[in-house]
């Protein structure tokens, strides 16, 4: 196969903007074409979670801190949908390319590793943000969705979906089968998203688990978006921002390096 040339061989003025945009549009069109699976079902799942917890808890849990439980849970469900769908978009694209054999579509065009990385990750961000907006609109029928800080909402939607889209690319590169990809999702993504304060405040946890929760990047994403919507937060907001920026940069560099070397992509 033709390898992807590292970005260092491409001066910025010769960055292939047209090719990058074309790959991005191709990835976006891929998930829009099956919108029922990629957009509608995540909204239905979020509403199902909301209904289950609402019916199970009833009036037993009315508030968390000074925040109504419905609003607390709504913010967590929105970010959880963003997290899962950003990861699913990039990881599924790569693993299907490997299994079906059309991974060469990413290698043959005159695109550098940075350009492929950029297009794929932002396609994942696009899906994550769209799903997040749709979930928010659906939940708003039952819970008032407020805007406490638009800047925090925008930052955490983009930074959170970028983190998971990049992680999805990484998982797609290192996985060779659907089983391996399913294992990454089942053993890492799903547990981390559920154990990140979506349905509870980490302040209620024992000290050990409270400290462990602060090592979970998903916690900062959910807590930051919750602050943007409601003004309530359990973490150090500036610390969460710095943590996400650093982890995004590190993951981006790792994924770019793997693409540039053709790790588990070339044959």
C-alpha positions, 0 to 999 in steps of 0.5 A, a space after each residue: 500500500 501507499 504510505 501516508 507521508 508525514 506532515 513535516 514534508 508539507 509546508 503550511 502554504 501547501 496544506 491540502 485544504 481541498 483534500 482534507 475538506 473532501 475527506 471530512 465531508 465523506 466522513 460526515 456523509 457516512 454517518 448522515 446517510 444512516 441517520 437513524 442509527 447514528 443520530 436518532 437512536 442515541 437520542 432515544 437511548 438518552 431519553 430512555 435513561 432519563 425515564 428509567 432513573 426518573 421512574 426508579 428514583 421518583 421523589 426520593 432524590 429531588 436535588 443534588 446540592 442546590 440543583 434539581 436532580 432532573 437538571 443535574 442528570 440532563 447535563 450528564 446525559 447530553 455529554 454522555 451521548 456526545 462522548 459515545 458517538 464521537 468515539 463511535 464515528 471515528 473508530 467504526 470508520 477505521 475498523 470497517 475500512 480494515 475489515 472490508 478492505 477499503 482502508 486504502 481510500 485513506 492511503 491513496 489520496 495525496 493527504 499527509 498524516 496530519 490532514 487525515 487526522 484533522 479530517 477524521 477527528 473533526 468529522 467525529 466532533 461534528 457527529 458528537 456535537 450534533 447528537 449533543 444538540 439533538 439530545 438537549 432538544 429532546 430532554 428540553 421537552 421534559 426538563 428546562 435546559 438553561 444556559 449559564 455560560 455559553 463559552 463553557 458549553 461550546 468549549 466542553 462540547 468541542 473539547 470533549 468530542 475531540 478527545 473521544 474522536 481522537 481516542 476513537 481513531 487510536 482504537 481504530 488503528 490498534 484494533 484489527 477486528 470488530 471484537 477488539 473494537 467492541 472490547 475497547 468500547 465495553 471495557 473502557 469507554 462505557 464504564 468510564 462514561 457511566 462512572 464519571 458523575 453522570 447520575 451522581 455527585 462525586 462529592 458523595 463518594 468515599 475519599 478513595 473513589 473521589 480521588 479516582 474519579 478525578 483521574 477520569 477525563 470523562 468526569 471533567 467533560 460532564 462536570 464542565 458541561 453541567 457548569 455551562 448549563 446550570 452553574 453547578 460543578 464538582 471539580 476545579 473548572 480551570 484544572 479541568 480545562 487544562 487537563 482536557 487541553 493537554 490530553 487532547 494535544 497528547 492524543 492528537 500527537 500519538 494518533 498523528 505519529 501512528 498514521 505517519 508510520 502506517 502502524 497496523 494500516 500498511 500491509 
